[in-house]
Amino acid sequence: MNLEECRKQINKIDSEILELLKERMLYCWEIGVYKKENNLPIRNEQREQELIDKLSIDEQWNGMVKAIWPAIFEYSRSM
């Protein structure tokens, strides 16, 4: 695969990631509404850690998970 083909594939994947993040945020919004209606705290540190632990099963990618997911959680909470 040449440089342009690789970039084209990355662009496609980036678009797919963005769509999945948008979908995730819609569910975060629903959870936020539920938590507000039920007087629950927005942040659940235990849940966040469980997700990071679940996603960090591949030693090669642990750094990426630990770098990216806290930012996703922070944005999710802001919803």
VMD Tcl script that draws the C-alpha trace (Angstrom):
set ca {
  {0.00 0.00 0.00}
  {1.37 3.42 -0.85}
  {1.24 6.62 1.21}
  {-1.95 7.95 -0.37}
  {-3.77 4.64 0.06}
  {-2.75 4.52 3.73}
  {-3.95 8.10 4.27}
  {-7.23 7.31 2.57}
  {-7.75 4.37 4.92}
  {-6.85 6.49 7.94}
  {-9.35 9.15 6.84}
  {-12.04 6.49 6.55}
  {-11.23 5.09 9.99}
  {-11.17 8.60 11.50}
  {-14.66 9.24 10.14}
  {-15.87 5.96 11.61}
  {-14.32 6.77 14.99}
  {-16.02 10.17 14.97}
  {-19.40 8.63 14.20}
  {-18.96 6.10 17.03}
  {-17.96 8.86 19.45}
  {-21.05 10.86 18.47}
  {-23.19 7.80 19.13}
  {-21.44 7.28 22.47}
  {-22.16 10.89 23.44}
  {-25.87 10.43 22.74}
  {-25.93 7.59 25.26}
  {-23.92 9.71 27.70}
  {-26.56 12.40 27.36}
  {-29.29 9.87 28.19}
  {-27.34 8.65 31.21}
  {-26.86 12.26 32.33}
  {-30.60 12.88 32.15}
  {-31.26 9.73 34.17}
  {-28.66 10.66 36.77}
  {-30.06 14.18 37.11}
  {-33.62 12.88 37.51}
  {-32.45 10.40 40.14}
  {-30.04 12.73 41.97}
  {-27.03 10.59 41.16}
  {-23.50 11.96 40.80}
  {-22.33 12.51 37.25}
  {-18.89 10.99 37.78}
  {-18.46 7.33 38.61}
  {-14.73 6.82 39.08}
  {-15.16 3.09 39.70}
  {-16.98 2.67 36.37}
  {-14.30 4.68 34.56}
  {-11.53 2.55 36.05}
  {-13.40 -0.66 35.18}
  {-13.64 0.47 31.55}
  {-9.97 1.40 31.38}
  {-9.03 -1.94 32.94}
  {-11.28 -3.79 30.49}
  {-9.79 -1.97 27.50}
  {-6.20 -2.30 28.74}
  {-5.94 -6.04 28.17}
  {-3.38 -5.67 25.40}
  {-0.09 -4.50 26.91}
  {0.97 -2.95 23.60}
  {-1.97 -0.50 23.60}
  {-2.36 0.26 27.33}
  {-0.68 3.65 26.98}
  {-3.09 4.69 24.27}
  {-6.13 3.60 26.29}
  {-4.88 5.41 29.39}
  {-4.21 8.57 27.35}
  {-7.41 8.70 25.29}
  {-10.18 7.36 27.51}
  {-9.84 9.93 30.32}
  {-10.39 12.63 27.69}
  {-13.45 10.76 26.39}
  {-14.77 10.44 29.95}
  {-14.20 14.15 30.62}
  {-16.06 15.16 27.47}
  {-18.84 12.68 28.28}
  {-19.31 14.23 31.73}
  {-19.54 17.70 30.18}
  {-22.56 16.52 28.19}
}
mol new
graphics top color blue
foreach p $ca { graphics top sphere $p radius 0.5 }
foreach p [lrange $ca 0 end-1] q [lrange $ca 1 end] { graphics top cylinder $p $q radius 0.2 }
display resetview
